[in-house]
C-alpha cells in the first residue's frame, strides 16, 4: 500500500523548514536598548573620626587627674604616710591605684585594706604581710608582760619589698583630735621609723585631725571635683574600651554641668 503524506499544522514537511519560512516569524526589534536610569545616590554616613589611642590613666577610665596623681606620687617620695580625703565617690581609690602605676611606685607591693570597724589587732595582722612578715597568721603585737611591741617591724623590713598600703575608709580610725585607738598612731609611727620602704595612704571621707602624726612623716591632701578640662576629656572618651564613642561638649553645655 505505501505511505501517504499528510500535512500537520505547525510542522514542516519532512521535518525541514525552508529558509524562506523564517520571514514568517515575528520580527524582533533591532533598536538599541534604552539606557538604565541613573541610580539614586543616597547620602553616605559621615566618616567617623579616627579613634585616639588612650594612654596612661585615661586608658583605665581616670580622666582629669594627672596633676593630682603626680602630686600624690611626689609627696609619697618624702612622706611615709598621707591622709587622702574628699567626698565619697569622688575618685580617691582610683587615685591611689594610679599612683601605684607611676614609675616611682609601680615596683611597690600594693595592699588594700578596708578598715571599717576593724579592731587594732586585726588591722595590724592584715598590714603585717605587706611589711615583710612571713608568719601565717601574723603574730599579734605583744611584747614582754603583754605590752604592745612593734620591734618585729625592723626585722621584717630587712626582707621586705617596698610596699604601698592603702587603708580604705580610714575616717573610722579618727576620733576627735586623734585616733580612736592610740595604738594605731603608735603603729603608724613605728612603720615610719622601722619600715622606711613602706608607704601608707589613709583614704578618708573626712579631713584628718590636725597634728595626727608628726609633720616629718605625715601629710594630708584633699581631692576635689574635676576641673572643666578634665570633665571635657571624660565626655570625649567615656568608655576606655570604645575610644571611638564620645561627645564634644560646647561651652554652653559645660556651663550647664558646672
C-alpha positions as CSV (number, residue, x, y, z in Angstrom):
1,X,0.0,0.0,0.0
2,X,2.9,2.5,0.9
3,X,3.0,5.7,3.0
4,X,0.7,8.7,2.3
5,X,2.0,12.2,3.2
6,X,-0.3,14.3,5.5
7,X,0.4,17.9,6.4
8,X,0.3,18.6,10.1
9,X,-0.3,22.2,11.1
10,X,2.8,23.7,12.7
11,X,5.1,21.0,11.4
12,X,7.4,21.3,8.4
13,X,7.0,18.8,5.6
14,X,9.6,16.1,6.0
15,X,10.7,17.9,9.2
16,X,12.7,20.6,7.4
17,X,11.9,24.3,7.4
18,X,12.7,26.1,4.2
19,X,14.8,29.3,4.8
20,X,12.0,31.4,3.3
21,X,9.9,30.3,6.2
22,X,11.9,32.4,8.6
23,X,10.3,35.5,7.0
24,X,7.1,34.4,8.6
25,X,8.5,34.5,12.1
26,X,7.7,37.6,14.2
27,X,10.3,40.4,13.7
28,X,12.4,41.3,16.8
29,X,13.3,45.0,17.4
30,X,16.8,46.0,16.4
31,X,16.7,49.3,18.3
32,X,19.3,49.6,21.0
33,X,18.0,49.1,24.5
34,X,17.0,52.1,26.5
35,X,19.7,53.2,28.9
36,X,19.2,52.2,32.5
37,X,18.0,55.1,34.7
38,X,20.7,56.8,36.8
39,X,21.0,55.3,40.3
40,X,19.6,57.3,43.1
41,X,22.6,58.4,45.3
42,X,21.8,58.3,49.0
43,X,23.8,60.5,51.3
44,X,26.6,58.5,52.9
45,X,27.1,58.2,56.6
46,X,29.7,60.6,57.9
47,X,33.1,59.0,58.3
48,X,33.9,58.7,62.0
49,X,37.0,60.5,63.2
50,X,39.9,58.1,63.7
51,X,39.9,56.8,67.3
52,X,42.6,58.3,69.5
53,X,44.5,55.6,71.4
54,X,44.2,56.3,75.1
55,X,47.2,56.0,77.2
56,X,48.1,56.3,80.9
57,X,45.3,56.9,83.4
58,X,42.8,57.7,80.7
59,X,43.1,54.1,79.3
60,X,41.9,52.9,82.7
61,X,39.0,55.4,82.9
62,X,40.6,58.0,85.0
63,X,40.3,61.5,83.4
64,X,41.5,64.9,84.5
65,X,43.6,63.6,87.4
66,X,47.1,63.7,86.1
67,X,48.1,66.7,88.3
68,X,46.7,65.0,91.5
69,X,48.4,61.7,90.6
70,X,51.8,63.5,90.1
71,X,51.3,65.5,93.3
72,X,50.4,62.4,95.4
73,X,53.3,60.3,93.9
74,X,55.8,63.1,94.6
75,X,54.6,63.6,98.1
76,X,54.9,59.9,98.9
77,X,58.6,60.0,98.0
78,X,59.3,62.2,101.0
79,X,56.4,61.4,103.4
80,X,55.8,57.9,104.7
81,X,52.1,58.4,105.5
82,X,49.4,60.5,103.7
83,X,45.8,61.2,104.5
84,X,43.9,61.4,101.3
85,X,40.4,62.9,101.9
86,X,37.4,64.0,99.9
87,X,33.8,63.3,99.2
88,X,32.6,59.7,98.8
89,X,32.8,58.6,95.2
90,X,35.0,61.4,94.0
91,X,37.8,59.0,92.9
92,X,40.2,58.7,95.8
93,X,40.7,54.9,95.5
94,X,41.4,55.3,91.7
95,X,43.9,58.0,92.5
96,X,45.8,55.7,94.9
97,X,45.7,52.9,92.3
98,X,47.0,55.2,89.6
99,X,49.9,56.3,91.9
100,X,50.9,52.7,92.0
101,X,51.2,52.7,88.2
102,X,53.7,55.6,88.2
103,X,57.4,55.0,87.6
104,X,58.3,56.0,91.2
105,X,55.9,53.5,92.9
106,X,55.0,50.7,90.4
107,X,57.6,48.5,92.0
108,X,55.9,48.5,95.3
109,X,53.7,45.7,96.6
110,X,50.2,47.1,96.7
111,X,47.9,46.0,99.5
112,X,44.4,47.4,100.1
113,X,42.7,47.0,103.4
114,X,39.1,48.1,104.1
115,X,39.3,49.5,107.6
116,X,35.6,49.6,108.5
117,X,35.3,48.8,112.3
118,X,38.4,46.5,112.5
119,X,39.9,46.3,115.9
120,X,43.6,47.3,116.1
121,X,44.9,43.7,116.4
122,X,43.2,42.6,113.2
123,X,44.3,45.7,111.3
124,X,47.9,45.0,112.5
125,X,47.7,41.4,111.2
126,X,46.2,42.5,107.8
127,X,49.0,45.0,107.3
128,X,51.8,42.8,108.5
129,X,52.4,40.8,105.3
130,X,52.9,44.0,103.3
131,X,55.6,45.0,105.9
132,X,57.6,41.8,105.4
133,X,56.0,39.4,107.9
134,X,56.3,35.8,106.7
135,X,54.3,34.2,109.5
136,X,50.9,32.8,108.8
137,X,48.9,34.0,110.5
138,X,50.9,37.1,111.6
139,X,51.5,37.3,115.3
140,X,49.8,39.8,117.5
141,X,52.0,42.8,118.5
142,X,52.6,41.6,122.1
143,X,55.9,42.0,123.9
144,X,57.0,41.4,127.4
145,X,54.3,41.2,130.0
146,X,51.6,41.6,127.4
147,X,52.7,45.1,126.4
148,X,52.3,46.3,122.8
149,X,55.6,46.0,120.9
150,X,56.5,46.9,117.4
151,X,60.0,45.6,117.5
152,X,59.4,42.9,114.8
153,X,59.0,45.7,112.2
154,X,62.7,46.2,112.0
155,X,63.4,42.5,111.3
156,X,60.6,42.3,108.8
157,X,62.0,45.3,106.9
158,X,65.3,43.5,106.2
159,X,63.5,41.0,103.9
160,X,60.6,43.2,102.8
161,X,59.8,44.5,99.4
162,X,58.8,48.2,99.1
163,X,55.1,48.4,99.7
164,X,52.1,50.7,99.2
165,X,49.4,50.1,101.9
166,X,46.0,51.6,101.1
167,X,43.7,51.9,104.1
168,X,40.2,52.5,102.7
169,X,37.6,54.1,104.9
170,X,40.2,55.5,107.3
171,X,37.7,58.0,108.8
172,X,36.7,55.1,111.0
173,X,40.1,55.4,112.7
174,X,39.7,59.1,113.6
175,X,38.1,60.5,116.7
176,X,38.3,64.0,118.0
177,X,41.8,65.3,117.7
178,X,43.5,61.9,117.1
179,X,43.0,58.2,116.6
180,X,40.1,56.4,118.2
181,X,42.6,53.8,119.3
182,X,46.0,55.5,120.2
183,X,47.8,52.2,119.4
184,X,47.1,52.9,115.7
185,X,49.0,56.1,115.9
186,X,51.9,54.3,117.6
187,X,51.8,51.6,114.9
188,X,51.9,54.1,112.0
189,X,54.8,56.0,113.7
190,X,56.7,52.7,114.1
191,X,56.2,52.0,110.4
192,X,57.6,55.4,109.5
193,X,60.6,54.7,111.8
194,X,61.4,51.0,111.3
195,X,59.9,50.3,107.8
196,X,61.3,53.1,105.6
197,X,60.5,51.3,102.3
198,X,56.7,51.2,103.2
199,X,54.2,53.9,102.3
200,X,50.7,54.2,103.8
201,X,47.7,56.1,102.4
202,X,44.8,56.8,104.7
203,X,41.9,57.2,102.4
204,X,39.1,59.1,104.2
205,X,35.8,60.9,103.5
206,X,36.7,63.3,106.3
207,X,39.7,65.5,106.8
208,X,42.2,64.0,109.3
209,X,42.6,65.8,112.6
210,X,45.4,68.4,112.8
211,X,48.6,67.0,114.3
212,X,47.5,63.4,113.8
213,X,51.2,62.4,113.2
214,X,54.5,64.3,113.1
215,X,54.9,66.6,110.0
216,X,58.2,64.9,109.3
217,X,56.5,61.7,108.2
218,X,52.9,62.8,107.5
219,X,51.0,65.0,105.0
220,X,47.3,65.5,104.1
221,X,45.9,66.0,100.6
222,X,42.4,66.9,99.6
223,X,40.7,65.5,96.4
224,X,38.2,67.8,94.8
225,X,35.9,67.5,91.8
226,X,37.1,67.5,88.2
227,X,38.1,70.8,86.6
228,X,36.4,71.8,83.3
229,X,39.2,70.4,81.2
230,X,39.1,67.1,82.9
231,X,35.3,66.9,82.6
232,X,35.5,67.6,78.9
233,X,38.2,64.9,78.5
234,X,35.9,62.4,80.2
235,X,32.9,63.1,77.9
236,X,35.2,62.9,74.9
237,X,36.2,59.3,75.8
238,X,33.8,58.0,78.5
239,X,34.4,54.3,77.5
240,X,38.0,53.2,77.6
241,X,37.2,50.1,75.7
242,X,35.4,52.0,72.9
243,X,37.5,55.1,72.3
244,X,35.5,56.0,69.1
245,X,32.4,56.8,71.2
246,X,32.2,60.2,72.8
247,X,30.9,63.7,72.9
248,X,32.5,67.1,72.3
249,X,30.8,69.4,74.8
250,X,30.2,73.1,73.9
251,X,31.0,75.9,76.3
252,X,27.2,76.3,77.0
253,X,26.9,72.6,77.8
254,X,30.0,72.8,80.1
255,X,28.3,75.8,81.9
256,X,25.2,73.7,82.5
257,X,27.3,70.9,84.0
258,X,29.0,73.3,86.3
